[in-house]
């Protein structure tokens, strides 16, 4: 449905540690860093990028925003969640698991 997703970060090194762990949990590779210092993750046909904002202002979250990542199994989903929490993430909703409509959601 999309060609890529890019998010802003105020700390690229911290973001790399966090997202490298997440992608490793689902069989992905660590980020490639481009000449502009952006992190690029390519996995299962998708691209996820992390960058410092090009306008020089601080990065901020997209309140209410969601980015969905596909996981190959419930076990991989749980590994993804565990890797995120172990590397500085916080669960802010219900625990990972099935949601109404049959989708599995990572909170």
C-alpha positions, 0 to 999 in steps of 0.5 A: 500500500505504500513505497516506504515509511520515514519517521523522524528521530532526534537521536539516530544512534539510539534509533539504530539500536532500537530498530536494529533489534526490532528487525532482527527479531523478525529476520531482518538486517541492521540498517544501512546508513546513507550519506545523509545519515538516514537509517534504511531498513529493507525487509520483505519488500518494504522500506522503513527509514529513520532521519533527523528532520531536514528542517532542522527542528526537533522530531516529534511523534505522530500522536495517534499515528500507526505504522503496521509491520507484518510478522511471519508468525505469532512467535515473531510478533512476540519477539518483536514486542520483546525486542522493542521493550528491551531496547527502550520502547514502551507498551501503551495499549493492550498487550500484543495479540488478536484484535477485533476483525482477526488482525494481530496487533502489537501495542 
